[in-house]
Amino acid sequence: MELHNQAVRKVVTLISGQPLSAKKLVECDLALIDALDAQIHDLELHLVRTAKVDDPQAYARLQSISGVGKILGLTLLYEIHDIARFPEVGNFLSYARLVRPGHESAGKPQGFGNKKIGNAHLRWALGEAACLYLRCSAQAKRWQARMHKKHAPGKTLGILAAKLGRTVYHLLRTKTVFDERRFFAS
């Protein structure tokens, strides 16, 4: 909400010298944003109240990651379902579309396979978690600045999403909470 109020103040100062029609358009847009914010809040509240969480401890562990809130935690929990069905972290990352399937012949790489195999919703949720984690963590921002020297911004975000995917797998398998110090130590 504070971010929204700052944005409103910036818009008001930008349009102070503009014609009345521009001011009216901005006022209408701001009223629409306020109405949609209220509807989104009501919808999130309804989802959290009515969602059946089979494993509340796993749900709490997922929410221990900075940036993963109630709705994103539910999305991750529902899309993963049971972490025991993945024998290794590589299987989970492959299911989550966080690694590219490679093909090789006689030990030589022969290109890449189909990137569309796996769970698109889980890929989206982990990508969203990576974006929100970058927003919440100063240490993640420093890591991102270091990685930008080697990789493009999109690639850096994909690397962070895969790193978060590994972390989610281990959090759910070992039944521990997120530890940022260990996250960046690996």
N, C-alpha and C positions, 0 to 999 in steps of 0.2 A: 504494500500500500504506500509506503514511503517513496518507493521508486516512482509510483504512479503520480504522487503529488509533486515530485520534482519535475517530472515530464510536463505536467500541467502548467507549472510556473514558467518553464522554458517556453512553452507554446504561447502562453499569454504575453510574455515579453516580446516574442518574435512578431506577433500579429498586432501589437499595440498601435503601430502606425499604418496598418492596412485598412482597406475600406470595410464598412459595416458588413457587407455580404461575406467576406472572408472570416470575419469574427463569428458570424452566425453559423457558418459551416463548421468551424472548429468547435463551437459550443454544442452543436448537434452531435458531432463525432464523440466528444467527451461524455455527453449524456448516454450515448449508445454504449461506450466502453464501460461506464458505471453500471448500466443495466446488465450487460453481459457478465461483468465480474460477479454480480450478485447471483446470477443464474449458475455460473460455473461453481461458485462456492456452495450453493444449495445442492447441486449435482454431486460434487465431491463428498459432501456430508452424507448424502443418501447412499452413495456407493460404499463408504466406509462403514456405515451403520448396517447395511444389508448384506455386505460381502461375508461369505462363510470362509473364515480363515481356519483351515484344517491344522496348521502348524503355527501357532502364535509366536513360538520362540524363533522360528526361522524368519518370520515376518519382522520381528524386532531386530534380528541380526542384520537383515537387509537394510533396515532403516538406520542402522548405526553408521552407514556410509554417508558422508556429508553430501547433501543434495538429493538423496533418495528419500522422498516423503511417503505419505500414506498411499497415494494413488500409484506412483511408480513402483513402490514396494509390492503392492498387490499385483501389478502387471507382471513384475519379475517372478513373483511366487506362483501365479497361475500359469505362466508360460513355461516355467521350469518343471512344474508339477512335483516330480520326485527326483532329487539329485542322485539317488542310488542307481538310477537307470543308466548313468554315465560311468563306465568303469574307470576312465581316466580323464584328466582335464582336457586333453586334446579332442576327445569325443564331444565334450560339452562345447568347446570353442567352435568345432566344426558345425554342430547343431545350431549354434547361435550365429552362424555366418560371419565369424570373426577371423577366420583363416581362409586363405585361397587354396582350393584343392589343386595340387600339382600332379602332373603326369610325367612319368619317366620311363625310359626304355634303356635297358642295359646300363643303368646307373647314370644316364644322361637326362637332364631335364628336357621335356618335350612340350612345354607350354602349360597352360592352366585349364582346369576343368570348369564345370558349370558353377558360377558364383551364386546361382539362385536356389541351390539346395540348402535346406535348413529352415529355421523359424524366423520369418521376417519380423514378427512382432517382438521377439526377444532381441533381435539385432537392433531394432529401433529403440527399445527400452534401455539397452546397455549404452547405445550412443547418446541417448538423452541423459542418462546418468553421468556419462563422461562430461558432457557440456555443463551440467549443473554442478558437478564436482569441481570443475575448473572455476566456476563462479564463486564457490564457497571456500576454497582452500588456497591460501597464499603459497603454500609449498607446491601445490599443483601448478600454480601459475609460473613459479620459478622453473619447474620441470618442463613445462611447455616452452618457455623461452629458450632453454637449452636445446630442446628437441627441434625447434624451428631452425636452428643452425644446420641441422642435418636433413630435415624433411620438410615437405610442404605442410601448410596448416591442416588440410584435410587428412593427410597421412598421419600427422601427429595425433589428431583426434581419434583416428582409427586405432592407433597403437594404444592410446589411453583406454579406449573402449575394450580392447582385448585384454589389457592389464586388469581392468575392472572385472571382466568376465572370469579371468583366472581367480581373482580374489573372491568373487561371489561363489564360485565352485568350492574353494577351500573353506570359506565361511560356513557354507551349508554342510560340507562333509565333516569338518572337524568340530562343528558347533561352537565356534568362537565368534567374537565381535570384531568389527573392523578396527585395525590399528594402523594409523597413517604412517607412523615411523617405520613399521615393517613393510608397508606398501611401497615406500620409496627406497627401502634398503635393497630390495630385490632387483 
